[in-house]
Amino acid sequence: MSDSVDLDRLGEWLSSNDSPEDCMCLSDLDGFMHGIVCGPEMISVQEWLPIALGGDPSDLPSWVLTDIATLHMEMVERLMPDDPHIEPLFWQAAEGHVIAMDWCEGFMDAVKLRAKEWLRLTESGEYGSLMMPILVHILDDNGNSPFEIPQEELDQVLADAADAIPDAVVAIYAFWR
């Protein structure tokens, strides 16, 4: 979580009618930016910011851009020390369980920006499994797993995978560094 950004305010703006129609909401934006930070090569802010915000960032309130820049910087800072960690912004269901699907979809949107380069990780025998906690959250339009996880097991598998995402992202970052 960010100490310097009002995440509630940013989240409300991102999901409001004031934001561009194709703007990411807070959880998928957080996943997207983690994918950008953890990726195989640097992607310029000029490339990824318009995708994240659904249009020309120069038309947006300056506080939004400042908050996103601050979040991005905090992500980098959390991954660089000797004891790296991340704090993904997952949704919380009314029943209390975590919903990581939007975050994972955002992460995968970042992967798509350099899909060919990501193959070195995803096709490596030893490290390819690092992506599984993220990939398991990508369901089809009917809510079914492409990994053929039975529906009666899916909630527990998703909960376990969500718990594994922070460590997986740290390991993915380390793989590329």
PyMOL commands that place a pseudoatom at each C-alpha (Angstrom):
pseudoatom trace, name=CA, resn=MET, resi=1, chain=A, elem=C, hetatm=0, pos=[0.000, 0.000, 0.000]
pseudoatom trace, name=CA, resn=SER, resi=2, chain=A, elem=C, hetatm=0, pos=[1.075, 3.530, -0.598]
pseudoatom trace, name=CA, resn=ASP, resi=3, chain=A, elem=C, hetatm=0, pos=[1.713, 5.912, 2.272]
pseudoatom trace, name=CA, resn=SER, resi=4, chain=A, elem=C, hetatm=0, pos=[1.889, 8.975, 0.030]
pseudoatom trace, name=CA, resn=VAL, resi=5, chain=A, elem=C, hetatm=0, pos=[-1.023, 8.407, -2.371]
pseudoatom trace, name=CA, resn=ASP, resi=6, chain=A, elem=C, hetatm=0, pos=[-4.688, 8.569, -1.427]
pseudoatom trace, name=CA, resn=LEU, resi=7, chain=A, elem=C, hetatm=0, pos=[-5.646, 5.263, -3.045]
pseudoatom trace, name=CA, resn=ASP, resi=8, chain=A, elem=C, hetatm=0, pos=[-9.346, 5.737, -2.328]
pseudoatom trace, name=CA, resn=ARG, resi=9, chain=A, elem=C, hetatm=0, pos=[-9.365, 9.097, -4.128]
pseudoatom trace, name=CA, resn=LEU, resi=10, chain=A, elem=C, hetatm=0, pos=[-7.377, 7.718, -7.087]
pseudoatom trace, name=CA, resn=GLY, resi=11, chain=A, elem=C, hetatm=0, pos=[-9.531, 4.596, -7.280]
pseudoatom trace, name=CA, resn=GLU, resi=12, chain=A, elem=C, hetatm=0, pos=[-12.732, 6.640, -7.251]
pseudoatom trace, name=CA, resn=TRP, resi=13, chain=A, elem=C, hetatm=0, pos=[-11.434, 8.890, -10.038]
pseudoatom trace, name=CA, resn=LEU, resi=14, chain=A, elem=C, hetatm=0, pos=[-10.226, 5.969, -12.182]
pseudoatom trace, name=CA, resn=SER, resi=15, chain=A, elem=C, hetatm=0, pos=[-13.657, 4.334, -12.020]
pseudoatom trace, name=CA, resn=SER, resi=16, chain=A, elem=C, hetatm=0, pos=[-15.642, 7.565, -12.381]
pseudoatom trace, name=CA, resn=ASN, resi=17, chain=A, elem=C, hetatm=0, pos=[-17.223, 9.171, -15.419]
pseudoatom trace, name=CA, resn=ASP, resi=18, chain=A, elem=C, hetatm=0, pos=[-14.464, 11.816, -15.238]
pseudoatom trace, name=CA, resn=SER, resi=19, chain=A, elem=C, hetatm=0, pos=[-11.836, 9.294, -16.350]
pseudoatom trace, name=CA, resn=PRO, resi=20, chain=A, elem=C, hetatm=0, pos=[-11.456, 8.176, -19.981]
pseudoatom trace, name=CA, resn=GLU, resi=21, chain=A, elem=C, hetatm=0, pos=[-13.772, 5.358, -21.040]
pseudoatom trace, name=CA, resn=ASP, resi=22, chain=A, elem=C, hetatm=0, pos=[-10.923, 2.852, -21.520]
pseudoatom trace, name=CA, resn=CYS, resi=23, chain=A, elem=C, hetatm=0, pos=[-9.086, 3.840, -18.336]
pseudoatom trace, name=CA, resn=MET, resi=24, chain=A, elem=C, hetatm=0, pos=[-7.948, 0.996, -16.095]
pseudoatom trace, name=CA, resn=CYS, resi=25, chain=A, elem=C, hetatm=0, pos=[-9.382, 0.826, -12.591]
pseudoatom trace, name=CA, resn=LEU, resi=26, chain=A, elem=C, hetatm=0, pos=[-7.090, 0.755, -9.568]
pseudoatom trace, name=CA, resn=SER, resi=27, chain=A, elem=C, hetatm=0, pos=[-6.494, -2.993, -9.270]
pseudoatom trace, name=CA, resn=ASP, resi=28, chain=A, elem=C, hetatm=0, pos=[-5.777, -3.613, -12.959]
pseudoatom trace, name=CA, resn=LEU, resi=29, chain=A, elem=C, hetatm=0, pos=[-3.652, -0.441, -13.106]
pseudoatom trace, name=CA, resn=ASP, resi=30, chain=A, elem=C, hetatm=0, pos=[-1.605, -1.754, -10.174]
pseudoatom trace, name=CA, resn=GLY, resi=31, chain=A, elem=C, hetatm=0, pos=[-1.151, -5.126, -11.890]
pseudoatom trace, name=CA, resn=PHE, resi=32, chain=A, elem=C, hetatm=0, pos=[-0.291, -3.417, -15.180]
pseudoatom trace, name=CA, resn=MET, resi=33, chain=A, elem=C, hetatm=0, pos=[2.339, -1.214, -13.574]
pseudoatom trace, name=CA, resn=HIS, resi=34, chain=A, elem=C, hetatm=0, pos=[3.846, -4.182, -11.723]
pseudoatom trace, name=CA, resn=GLY, resi=35, chain=A, elem=C, hetatm=0, pos=[4.092, -5.959, -15.075]
pseudoatom trace, name=CA, resn=ILE, resi=36, chain=A, elem=C, hetatm=0, pos=[5.819, -2.896, -16.527]
pseudoatom trace, name=CA, resn=VAL, resi=37, chain=A, elem=C, hetatm=0, pos=[8.274, -2.672, -13.606]
pseudoatom trace, name=CA, resn=CYS, resi=38, chain=A, elem=C, hetatm=0, pos=[8.981, -6.428, -13.528]
pseudoatom trace, name=CA, resn=GLY, resi=39, chain=A, elem=C, hetatm=0, pos=[9.331, -6.920, -17.261]
pseudoatom trace, name=CA, resn=PRO, resi=40, chain=A, elem=C, hetatm=0, pos=[12.268, -7.988, -19.382]
pseudoatom trace, name=CA, resn=GLU, resi=41, chain=A, elem=C, hetatm=0, pos=[13.039, -4.473, -20.587]
pseudoatom trace, name=CA, resn=MET, resi=42, chain=A, elem=C, hetatm=0, pos=[12.231, -0.924, -19.685]
pseudoatom trace, name=CA, resn=ILE, resi=43, chain=A, elem=C, hetatm=0, pos=[9.052, 0.424, -21.271]
pseudoatom trace, name=CA, resn=SER, resi=44, chain=A, elem=C, hetatm=0, pos=[8.843, 4.183, -21.463]
pseudoatom trace, name=CA, resn=VAL, resi=45, chain=A, elem=C, hetatm=0, pos=[6.107, 5.997, -19.601]
pseudoatom trace, name=CA, resn=GLN, resi=46, chain=A, elem=C, hetatm=0, pos=[5.121, 7.573, -22.927]
pseudoatom trace, name=CA, resn=GLU, resi=47, chain=A, elem=C, hetatm=0, pos=[4.244, 4.093, -24.180]
pseudoatom trace, name=CA, resn=TRP, resi=48, chain=A, elem=C, hetatm=0, pos=[2.460, 2.575, -21.194]
pseudoatom trace, name=CA, resn=LEU, resi=49, chain=A, elem=C, hetatm=0, pos=[0.687, 5.549, -19.597]
pseudoatom trace, name=CA, resn=PRO, resi=50, chain=A, elem=C, hetatm=0, pos=[-1.756, 6.176, -22.499]
pseudoatom trace, name=CA, resn=ILE, resi=51, chain=A, elem=C, hetatm=0, pos=[-2.674, 2.474, -22.428]
pseudoatom trace, name=CA, resn=ALA, resi=52, chain=A, elem=C, hetatm=0, pos=[-3.254, 2.529, -18.677]
pseudoatom trace, name=CA, resn=LEU, resi=53, chain=A, elem=C, hetatm=0, pos=[-5.286, 5.726, -18.782]
pseudoatom trace, name=CA, resn=GLY, resi=54, chain=A, elem=C, hetatm=0, pos=[-7.193, 5.035, -21.968]
pseudoatom trace, name=CA, resn=GLY, resi=55, chain=A, elem=C, hetatm=0, pos=[-5.963, 8.071, -23.862]
pseudoatom trace, name=CA, resn=ASP, resi=56, chain=A, elem=C, hetatm=0, pos=[-3.770, 11.127, -23.909]
pseudoatom trace, name=CA, resn=PRO, resi=57, chain=A, elem=C, hetatm=0, pos=[-2.494, 11.726, -20.372]
pseudoatom trace, name=CA, resn=SER, resi=58, chain=A, elem=C, hetatm=0, pos=[-2.044, 15.446, -21.017]
pseudoatom trace, name=CA, resn=ASP, resi=59, chain=A, elem=C, hetatm=0, pos=[-5.824, 15.821, -20.822]
pseudoatom trace, name=CA, resn=LEU, resi=60, chain=A, elem=C, hetatm=0, pos=[-6.001, 14.439, -17.280]
pseudoatom trace, name=CA, resn=PRO, resi=61, chain=A, elem=C, hetatm=0, pos=[-5.773, 16.160, -13.894]
pseudoatom trace, name=CA, resn=SER, resi=62, chain=A, elem=C, hetatm=0, pos=[-2.172, 16.653, -12.805]
pseudoatom trace, name=CA, resn=TRP, resi=63, chain=A, elem=C, hetatm=0, pos=[-2.809, 15.035, -9.409]
pseudoatom trace, name=CA, resn=VAL, resi=64, chain=A, elem=C, hetatm=0, pos=[-3.770, 11.773, -11.177]
pseudoatom trace, name=CA, resn=LEU, resi=65, chain=A, elem=C, hetatm=0, pos=[-0.501, 11.743, -13.098]
pseudoatom trace, name=CA, resn=THR, resi=66, chain=A, elem=C, hetatm=0, pos=[1.454, 12.615, -9.963]
pseudoatom trace, name=CA, resn=ASP, resi=67, chain=A, elem=C, hetatm=0, pos=[-0.213, 9.824, -7.978]
pseudoatom trace, name=CA, resn=ILE, resi=68, chain=A, elem=C, hetatm=0, pos=[0.455, 7.264, -10.719]
pseudoatom trace, name=CA, resn=ALA, resi=69, chain=A, elem=C, hetatm=0, pos=[4.093, 8.375, -10.985]
pseudoatom trace, name=CA, resn=THR, resi=70, chain=A, elem=C, hetatm=0, pos=[4.422, 8.069, -7.207]
pseudoatom trace, name=CA, resn=LEU, resi=71, chain=A, elem=C, hetatm=0, pos=[2.910, 4.561, -7.214]
pseudoatom trace, name=CA, resn=HIS, resi=72, chain=A, elem=C, hetatm=0, pos=[5.280, 3.547, -10.015]
pseudoatom trace, name=CA, resn=MET, resi=73, chain=A, elem=C, hetatm=0, pos=[8.290, 4.867, -8.111]
pseudoatom trace, name=CA, resn=GLU, resi=74, chain=A, elem=C, hetatm=0, pos=[7.167, 3.083, -4.923]
pseudoatom trace, name=CA, resn=MET, resi=75, chain=A, elem=C, hetatm=0, pos=[6.897, -0.214, -6.826]
pseudoatom trace, name=CA, resn=VAL, resi=76, chain=A, elem=C, hetatm=0, pos=[10.449, 0.108, -8.063]
pseudoatom trace, name=CA, resn=GLU, resi=77, chain=A, elem=C, hetatm=0, pos=[11.662, 1.031, -4.572]
pseudoatom trace, name=CA, resn=ARG, resi=78, chain=A, elem=C, hetatm=0, pos=[9.933, -2.003, -3.013]
pseudoatom trace, name=CA, resn=LEU, resi=79, chain=A, elem=C, hetatm=0, pos=[11.566, -4.380, -5.470]
pseudoatom trace, name=CA, resn=MET, resi=80, chain=A, elem=C, hetatm=0, pos=[15.123, -3.052, -5.267]
pseudoatom trace, name=CA, resn=PRO, resi=81, chain=A, elem=C, hetatm=0, pos=[16.218, -3.600, -1.643]
pseudoatom trace, name=CA, resn=ASP, resi=82, chain=A, elem=C, hetatm=0, pos=[17.816, -6.739, -0.225]
pseudoatom trace, name=CA, resn=ASP, resi=83, chain=A, elem=C, hetatm=0, pos=[14.384, -7.776, 1.076]
pseudoatom trace, name=CA, resn=PRO, resi=84, chain=A, elem=C, hetatm=0, pos=[12.094, -6.995, -1.891]
pseudoatom trace, name=CA, resn=HIS, resi=85, chain=A, elem=C, hetatm=0, pos=[8.318, -7.160, -1.544]
pseudoatom trace, name=CA, resn=ILE, resi=86, chain=A, elem=C, hetatm=0, pos=[5.150, -5.987, -3.230]
pseudoatom trace, name=CA, resn=GLU, resi=87, chain=A, elem=C, hetatm=0, pos=[1.697, -5.193, -1.931]
pseudoatom trace, name=CA, resn=PRO, resi=88, chain=A, elem=C, hetatm=0, pos=[-0.745, -5.827, -4.779]
pseudoatom trace, name=CA, resn=LEU, resi=89, chain=A, elem=C, hetatm=0, pos=[-3.998, -3.878, -4.761]
pseudoatom trace, name=CA, resn=PHE, resi=90, chain=A, elem=C, hetatm=0, pos=[-6.557, -6.669, -5.000]
pseudoatom trace, name=CA, resn=TRP, resi=91, chain=A, elem=C, hetatm=0, pos=[-10.290, -6.161, -4.634]
pseudoatom trace, name=CA, resn=GLN, resi=92, chain=A, elem=C, hetatm=0, pos=[-11.979, -7.426, -1.496]
pseudoatom trace, name=CA, resn=ALA, resi=93, chain=A, elem=C, hetatm=0, pos=[-15.311, -9.205, -1.956]
pseudoatom trace, name=CA, resn=ALA, resi=94, chain=A, elem=C, hetatm=0, pos=[-18.167, -8.455, 0.425]
pseudoatom trace, name=CA, resn=GLU, resi=95, chain=A, elem=C, hetatm=0, pos=[-17.769, -12.008, 1.760]
pseudoatom trace, name=CA, resn=GLY, resi=96, chain=A, elem=C, hetatm=0, pos=[-14.175, -11.185, 2.682]
pseudoatom trace, name=CA, resn=HIS, resi=97, chain=A, elem=C, hetatm=0, pos=[-12.194, -13.108, 0.080]
pseudoatom trace, name=CA, resn=VAL, resi=98, chain=A, elem=C, hetatm=0, pos=[-9.653, -11.528, -2.240]
pseudoatom trace, name=CA, resn=ILE, resi=99, chain=A, elem=C, hetatm=0, pos=[-10.368, -11.010, -5.930]
pseudoatom trace, name=CA, resn=ALA, resi=100, chain=A, elem=C, hetatm=0, pos=[-7.105, -10.866, -7.883]
pseudoatom trace, name=CA, resn=MET, resi=101, chain=A, elem=C, hetatm=0, pos=[-8.489, -11.336, -11.399]
pseudoatom trace, name=CA, resn=ASP, resi=102, chain=A, elem=C, hetatm=0, pos=[-8.396, -7.659, -12.435]
pseudoatom trace, name=CA, resn=TRP, resi=103, chain=A, elem=C, hetatm=0, pos=[-4.872, -7.260, -11.067]
pseudoatom trace, name=CA, resn=CYS, resi=104, chain=A, elem=C, hetatm=0, pos=[-3.734, -10.323, -13.022]
pseudoatom trace, name=CA, resn=GLU, resi=105, chain=A, elem=C, hetatm=0, pos=[-5.404, -9.116, -16.208]
pseudoatom trace, name=CA, resn=GLY, resi=106, chain=A, elem=C, hetatm=0, pos=[-3.575, -5.805, -15.811]
pseudoatom trace, name=CA, resn=PHE, resi=107, chain=A, elem=C, hetatm=0, pos=[-0.274, -7.630, -15.323]
pseudoatom trace, name=CA, resn=MET, resi=108, chain=A, elem=C, hetatm=0, pos=[-0.902, -9.677, -18.454]
pseudoatom trace, name=CA, resn=ASP, resi=109, chain=A, elem=C, hetatm=0, pos=[-1.726, -6.493, -20.414]
pseudoatom trace, name=CA, resn=ALA, resi=110, chain=A, elem=C, hetatm=0, pos=[1.814, -5.352, -19.570]
pseudoatom trace, name=CA, resn=VAL, resi=111, chain=A, elem=C, hetatm=0, pos=[3.216, -8.727, -20.641]
pseudoatom trace, name=CA, resn=LYS, resi=112, chain=A, elem=C, hetatm=0, pos=[1.485, -8.342, -24.018]
pseudoatom trace, name=CA, resn=LEU, resi=113, chain=A, elem=C, hetatm=0, pos=[3.468, -5.162, -24.660]
pseudoatom trace, name=CA, resn=ARG, resi=114, chain=A, elem=C, hetatm=0, pos=[6.623, -7.303, -24.893]
pseudoatom trace, name=CA, resn=ALA, resi=115, chain=A, elem=C, hetatm=0, pos=[5.137, -10.773, -25.370]
pseudoatom trace, name=CA, resn=LYS, resi=116, chain=A, elem=C, hetatm=0, pos=[8.043, -12.036, -27.466]
pseudoatom trace, name=CA, resn=GLU, resi=117, chain=A, elem=C, hetatm=0, pos=[10.582, -11.020, -24.810]
pseudoatom trace, name=CA, resn=TRP, resi=118, chain=A, elem=C, hetatm=0, pos=[8.516, -12.615, -22.008]
pseudoatom trace, name=CA, resn=LEU, resi=119, chain=A, elem=C, hetatm=0, pos=[8.825, -15.990, -23.752]
pseudoatom trace, name=CA, resn=ARG, resi=120, chain=A, elem=C, hetatm=0, pos=[12.312, -16.393, -22.274]
pseudoatom trace, name=CA, resn=LEU, resi=121, chain=A, elem=C, hetatm=0, pos=[10.641, -16.647, -18.853]
pseudoatom trace, name=CA, resn=THR, resi=122, chain=A, elem=C, hetatm=0, pos=[7.398, -18.398, -19.748]
pseudoatom trace, name=CA, resn=GLU, resi=123, chain=A, elem=C, hetatm=0, pos=[9.102, -21.074, -21.830]
pseudoatom trace, name=CA, resn=SER, resi=124, chain=A, elem=C, hetatm=0, pos=[11.964, -21.701, -19.416]
pseudoatom trace, name=CA, resn=GLY, resi=125, chain=A, elem=C, hetatm=0, pos=[11.619, -25.039, -17.728]
pseudoatom trace, name=CA, resn=GLU, resi=126, chain=A, elem=C, hetatm=0, pos=[12.826, -23.922, -14.330]
pseudoatom trace, name=CA, resn=TYR, resi=127, chain=A, elem=C, hetatm=0, pos=[11.206, -20.468, -14.046]
pseudoatom trace, name=CA, resn=GLY, resi=128, chain=A, elem=C, hetatm=0, pos=[8.124, -20.636, -16.282]
pseudoatom trace, name=CA, resn=SER, resi=129, chain=A, elem=C, hetatm=0, pos=[5.989, -21.695, -13.328]
pseudoatom trace, name=CA, resn=LEU, resi=130, chain=A, elem=C, hetatm=0, pos=[6.537, -18.272, -11.720]
pseudoatom trace, name=CA, resn=MET, resi=131, chain=A, elem=C, hetatm=0, pos=[3.702, -16.977, -13.903]
pseudoatom trace, name=CA, resn=MET, resi=132, chain=A, elem=C, hetatm=0, pos=[1.180, -19.597, -12.735]
pseudoatom trace, name=CA, resn=PRO, resi=133, chain=A, elem=C, hetatm=0, pos=[-0.281, -17.655, -9.762]
pseudoatom trace, name=CA, resn=ILE, resi=134, chain=A, elem=C, hetatm=0, pos=[-1.109, -14.880, -12.240]
pseudoatom trace, name=CA, resn=LEU, resi=135, chain=A, elem=C, hetatm=0, pos=[-2.171, -17.034, -15.190]
pseudoatom trace, name=CA, resn=VAL, resi=136, chain=A, elem=C, hetatm=0, pos=[-4.547, -19.162, -13.112]
pseudoatom trace, name=CA, resn=HIS, resi=137, chain=A, elem=C, hetatm=0, pos=[-6.689, -16.024, -12.589]
pseudoatom trace, name=CA, resn=ILE, resi=138, chain=A, elem=C, hetatm=0, pos=[-7.283, -15.540, -16.303]
pseudoatom trace, name=CA, resn=LEU, resi=139, chain=A, elem=C, hetatm=0, pos=[-10.658, -17.216, -16.833]
pseudoatom trace, name=CA, resn=ASP, resi=140, chain=A, elem=C, hetatm=0, pos=[-12.743, -17.529, -19.981]
pseudoatom trace, name=CA, resn=ASP, resi=141, chain=A, elem=C, hetatm=0, pos=[-15.993, -15.622, -20.550]
pseudoatom trace, name=CA, resn=ASN, resi=142, chain=A, elem=C, hetatm=0, pos=[-17.926, -18.342, -18.713]
pseudoatom trace, name=CA, resn=GLY, resi=143, chain=A, elem=C, hetatm=0, pos=[-15.697, -18.204, -15.626]
pseudoatom trace, name=CA, resn=ASN, resi=144, chain=A, elem=C, hetatm=0, pos=[-13.913, -21.440, -16.449]
pseudoatom trace, name=CA, resn=SER, resi=145, chain=A, elem=C, hetatm=0, pos=[-10.210, -22.050, -16.099]
pseudoatom trace, name=CA, resn=PRO, resi=146, chain=A, elem=C, hetatm=0, pos=[-8.221, -22.730, -19.260]
pseudoatom trace, name=CA, resn=PHE, resi=147, chain=A, elem=C, hetatm=0, pos=[-6.194, -25.046, -17.013]
pseudoatom trace, name=CA, resn=GLU, resi=148, chain=A, elem=C, hetatm=0, pos=[-9.348, -27.154, -16.583]
pseudoatom trace, name=CA, resn=ILE, resi=149, chain=A, elem=C, hetatm=0, pos=[-9.512, -26.622, -12.831]
pseudoatom trace, name=CA, resn=PRO, resi=150, chain=A, elem=C, hetatm=0, pos=[-12.849, -28.069, -11.685]
pseudoatom trace, name=CA, resn=GLN, resi=151, chain=A, elem=C, hetatm=0, pos=[-15.346, -25.388, -10.598]
pseudoatom trace, name=CA, resn=GLU, resi=152, chain=A, elem=C, hetatm=0, pos=[-15.664, -26.920, -7.122]
pseudoatom trace, name=CA, resn=GLU, resi=153, chain=A, elem=C, hetatm=0, pos=[-11.902, -26.416, -6.600]
pseudoatom trace, name=CA, resn=LEU, resi=154, chain=A, elem=C, hetatm=0, pos=[-11.537, -23.079, -8.372]
pseudoatom trace, name=CA, resn=ASP, resi=155, chain=A, elem=C, hetatm=0, pos=[-12.218, -20.740, -5.420]
pseudoatom trace, name=CA, resn=GLN, resi=156, chain=A, elem=C, hetatm=0, pos=[-9.546, -22.402, -3.277]
pseudoatom trace, name=CA, resn=VAL, resi=157, chain=A, elem=C, hetatm=0, pos=[-7.045, -22.513, -6.153]
pseudoatom trace, name=CA, resn=LEU, resi=158, chain=A, elem=C, hetatm=0, pos=[-7.612, -18.806, -6.829]
pseudoatom trace, name=CA, resn=ALA, resi=159, chain=A, elem=C, hetatm=0, pos=[-7.222, -17.928, -3.142]
pseudoatom trace, name=CA, resn=ASP, resi=160, chain=A, elem=C, hetatm=0, pos=[-3.968, -19.896, -2.900]
pseudoatom trace, name=CA, resn=ALA, resi=161, chain=A, elem=C, hetatm=0, pos=[-2.704, -18.333, -6.136]
pseudoatom trace, name=CA, resn=ALA, resi=162, chain=A, elem=C, hetatm=0, pos=[-3.541, -14.816, -4.909]
pseudoatom trace, name=CA, resn=ASP, resi=163, chain=A, elem=C, hetatm=0, pos=[-1.487, -15.509, -1.775]
pseudoatom trace, name=CA, resn=ALA, resi=164, chain=A, elem=C, hetatm=0, pos=[1.437, -16.601, -3.991]
pseudoatom trace, name=CA, resn=ILE, resi=165, chain=A, elem=C, hetatm=0, pos=[1.416, -13.552, -6.285]
pseudoatom trace, name=CA, resn=PRO, resi=166, chain=A, elem=C, hetatm=0, pos=[3.651, -11.256, -4.179]
pseudoatom trace, name=CA, resn=ASP, resi=167, chain=A, elem=C, hetatm=0, pos=[6.464, -13.818, -3.985]
pseudoatom trace, name=CA, resn=ALA, resi=168, chain=A, elem=C, hetatm=0, pos=[6.000, -14.762, -7.643]
pseudoatom trace, name=CA, resn=VAL, resi=169, chain=A, elem=C, hetatm=0, pos=[6.301, -11.135, -8.776]
pseudoatom trace, name=CA, resn=VAL, resi=170, chain=A, elem=C, hetatm=0, pos=[9.444, -10.626, -6.693]
pseudoatom trace, name=CA, resn=ALA, resi=171, chain=A, elem=C, hetatm=0, pos=[10.919, -13.769, -8.284]
pseudoatom trace, name=CA, resn=ILE, resi=172, chain=A, elem=C, hetatm=0, pos=[9.905, -12.605, -11.774]
pseudoatom trace, name=CA, resn=TYR, resi=173, chain=A, elem=C, hetatm=0, pos=[11.603, -9.277, -11.146]
pseudoatom trace, name=CA, resn=ALA, resi=174, chain=A, elem=C, hetatm=0, pos=[14.741, -11.100, -9.945]
pseudoatom trace, name=CA, resn=PHE, resi=175, chain=A, elem=C, hetatm=0, pos=[14.687, -13.358, -13.016]
pseudoatom trace, name=CA, resn=TRP, resi=176, chain=A, elem=C, hetatm=0, pos=[14.907, -10.390, -15.368]
pseudoatom trace, name=CA, resn=ARG, resi=177, chain=A, elem=C, hetatm=0, pos=[17.574, -8.629, -13.295]
for i in range(1, 177): cmd.bond("trace and resi %d" % i, "trace and resi %d" % (i + 1))
show_as sticks, trace
zoom trace
